[in-house]
Amino acid sequence: MRRLPPLTAVEAFVQVARLGSVKAAAEELALSSPALSRRVQALERFVGQPLFERRHQAMLLNAAGERLLARIAPAIDALAEAIDSTTGAQDAMRLRLGVLPLFASQKLMARLPELRAAYPDFHVDIDTAPHPTARLGESLDAAIVLGAEPDAALYGRRIDRNRVSAIASRKLATGPDAIVDPEGLRRTTIFVHRDMPETFAIWRAGIGKPDLQPAVIDHFDSGHLMLDAAAQGLGVAFMLDAHLEGAHDERLVNLFGYEVESNYSYWFVCRRSAMSNRAVRVFHDWLFSAVATAGDEPLRIAAAT
């Protein structure tokens, strides 16, 4: 049998190729960046040529890397599915689900008893780690992600449609220093989520003030903490109307009343072949009958009242 490269080197190559970053791939594999780089370099030595173009904070596949990924990715996916099917023979209704913490707490956890009542043998492993789409077919069966549109190579279905809102404490809307119109943001801190970097730009364009600049922009990687910071009066959080509604926090308001169509939505995603997995299919069908609110009608911009 022909000698093969270490599977760990192949795994490192695939992760870097899919994520485009040594740092992100190292986080996924619980390795240091130097250790991951050594694994990639070991594969490059094995095949006798570079597989990436090294750029500042990015790793892009070159032509040789593209060819290799195209050839080995189906085999890697088939190996993962074979292992999954073996595990599934013992536990046919276990779903490994990647999900954002805020969606899980606001939309999912309170409804899961309904799913368990309908399917008593259904179990779900919840994974809130970053980069879930890159781990589909490996450590995850499916994921609920937030974005514009998922990769066309995946099965993706929109869960909801949303508007961007300026979410703030009621304290910012009253008193002598109240922020009564968008121009007041020029003297105020705003919060933007790293997974929704264009949210404020979308909002200001939608209200007809594309050049509006806040005093400061603070970036968060936690929706829960953004809402907490807004409730404490520390600034204005630019998030989705669903986040405000799901918070059930009387301290929070849509500061100006504007609601602007967002290009960010929650999506259910999985590999297309995963829809043949009974646990994935059961969860998918329940999600879109019990939780999803996307509908078919187009979303319109609502002006402030």
N, C-alpha and C positions, 0 to 999 in steps of 0.2 A: 504494500500500500504506500502511495506517495506521502511523504512527510507533509504535514499541515502546520500552519502557524498556530500559536497558542490561541485558544478561544478568547482569552482575556484581551489579547491584542485586537482580535476581530471585533469584539464587543466595544472596545474603546474607539476604534475607527468608525463604527456605525453611529455611535452616540455623538461624536464630534461632527460627523457628516450631517446628521439630522439637526443638531442644535447650532452648528456653525461657530461654536465657542468651546475652547478647552475648559474654561472656568465652569460653564454651565454643565458640560458633560461630566466634569469631575464631581460636581455636586450630585448629579444623578447617580453616579457609581460609588459615592462616598470615598473618593480618593483625593489626594492632593493634586494640584495642577501639574507639578513636575512628574509625579508618578504616572498620571494619565499620558502626558507627553512622551514619556519613555515607552509606553505600550504602543502608541501610534508609530513612533520611530522604529520600534522593533518590527512592526508589520511592513513599514516602508523598506527596511533592510531586507526583509524576507522576499518581497516582490521585486526588489532591485531598482526602485524608482520612487520619487516623491509622489504623494497622493493629494497633497493640499498646497494651495497658495497661502503662505503665511502673511497676514496683514495685521495691522495694529488692532488688538482686541477681537480678531476674527480669524477663522480658518475656513477657507473656501475650497471646495473640491476642484482639482484640476481635471483635465480630460481623462487621465488614467484613473483618478479617484472616482469619477462619475461612472466609468465602465465597470470598475470593481464593485461599487455599491449596487449598480443595477443587476449584477450577476449574483451577488451573495445575499442581498436583502431578502429575496423570496425564500432562500434556504434558511436564513435566520428566522423568518416569520413562520416557516413550516415547522422548524424545530420547537419554537415557542408554542405553536398550536398543538404539536404532538404531546408536549409536556402538559399543556392545559387539558387536553382530552383525557390523559391518564389520570390527572387530578380530578377531573370532572366525573370520571367513572365512580369515584367515591363520594363526591359531593356535587351533584349535578346542578344545584341551584345556589351556588356561591358566586357573587359578582364582585370583582375588584374594580372599584369606582374611584376615579380621580375627580375631585370637586373643590371649588373654591369655598373657603370657610364661611363667608358671608351668605352665599347662596344656600349652603347646607343648613345654616342656623335659621335663616329667614323663610326658606321655601321647602326644604326637604325633610328635616328631622321630624317635624310635627305631623307629617303625612305618612311617614314610613309604617306606623302601626296599621294603616289601611292595607298597605301592600302585604304586610305579614299576616293580617287576618285572611286575605284572599289566598295567599300562598304560605302556609305555615312552615314549609321547609326552605323558604328563601332566606338567604343570609347575604350581607353586604360588608365588604371590607372597605372602609373609608380612607382615602389617601388625599391629603391636602398639600402634598409637596409640589413644588413648581414644575413647569414643563411637562404637563401630563400627556400632551399629544405625542411627544417624542417617545413615550413609554408604552403607547398602545401596542398590544400584541406581545409585550414583554412582561412588565409588572402590573399592567392595567388591562382590563377588558374593554372599558369604556370610560368616557370622561364628560364632565359638564364644564365648558370653558366659556370665557367671555372674550368676544372679539368681533371683528367686522364680518368675516366669513372664514370658515375652516378650509383647510387644504382640500383641493378638489379631489385628491386621491383617496380621501376618507369619506365614509358615510357621515353626513352632517345634517341635522335638522334643527331649525330655529325653535327655541323654547318660548321666547317672549319678544316683544317689541317695546322699546323704552324711549323716554325723553330725558334730556339732561336738565337737571334742576340745580339751582344755587341753594344749598342746604346750610342753614345757620341756626344759631340759638335765637330764640325770641328776644333775648336781651339786645341783640344787635339791631333789631327792628324798632326799638323804642328808646326814649330818653334823649338828652341833648346831643349825644354823639351818634345817633341812629344812622344807619346806612339805608337811605330811603330810595336810592336809585342806583343803577349800575356804575355811574361815575364815582360813587363812594368806594368802589373797589380799588381805586387808585391809592387809597390810604389804608388798605386792608390786606392781610395775609389770606391767600387762598390755598386750598389743599387739592392736589391732583394725585390720582392713583397711578402707579407705574404701569399697570396693565391697561390703563385707559389714558394715554398721554395726551391725546388730542381733545379731551373732553371740554376743557375751557375754550379752546379755539373754536370748536363746533358751536358752543353756546354763544360766544360773543358774535360770531358771524351770523348766527340765527336771529339775534336780536338787532342786527343792523349796526353793530359797533365792532368791526373787525380789527380796529387798531387799539382797542381798550387794553390797558396794561395794569395789572394789580401792583400793589406795593412790593409784595414778595410772593413767590410760589414755593410751598413746601410739598415734598413728594412723600407718599406713603406706599407701603406694600400690603397694608391691611385695611380693608373696608371698615371693619369694626372700630379700629382706632381712629379712622377719619371721622366717623360719626361721633365718637366720644369726644374728639377734639373740638368738633363743631358745637356739640351740646354744651361744652364748657366755655364757649364764647371766644375760642382762640383764633378763629378764622372762619372762612366760608368754604365748604366742601362742594366741589363740583362732581356730582355723582348722578345716578339714575333715579328717576321718580320711584321706581320699584324699591330702591334702597331706603328712601324716605318712608314710603308706606310700610315696608317690612320692619322698620325700626320700632314702630309703636312707641315713640318717645315724644311726649307732649312738649318737651323743651325745644324741639326742632320744627322749623318751618321752611317752606319754599320762600326764600327771602323777598324776591321781587315778583313772584307770580308767573314769570316766564317759564315755559316748557318748550324746549327745542328738540326736534327729532334727533335722536342719537344714531350713529352708525355702529354702536356697540350693542350687541345682544348676547344673551346666554344661548349656547348651542349644546346639543347632545352630539357627541362624536365617537366614532369607533372605526376600526378597520372594517371594510365592507364584508369580509369573510366572517367577522365576529357576530353578524346578525343571525348566523346559523346556530350560535350558542344559545341554549334555552334561557339561561339566566339573563343574558343581555337582552334577548327579545322580550321576555316578561317585563323587565324593568322599563325598557323603552316604551312598550305599549301602555303600561301603567302611568308612566311619566306624562305621556301626551294625552291621556284621558283624565288625569287627576290634578296635574300641576301646571302644565304648559298653558300659556295664554296668548300665543303668537297670533292666531287667527289668520285670515287671508286678506283683510282690508289694509290698504296702505295707511301709514301713520302720517298725520299732518302736524305742522308746527302750530302750536297754540300761543297766541299773543297774550301778554300780560293783561290782567283785568284791572 
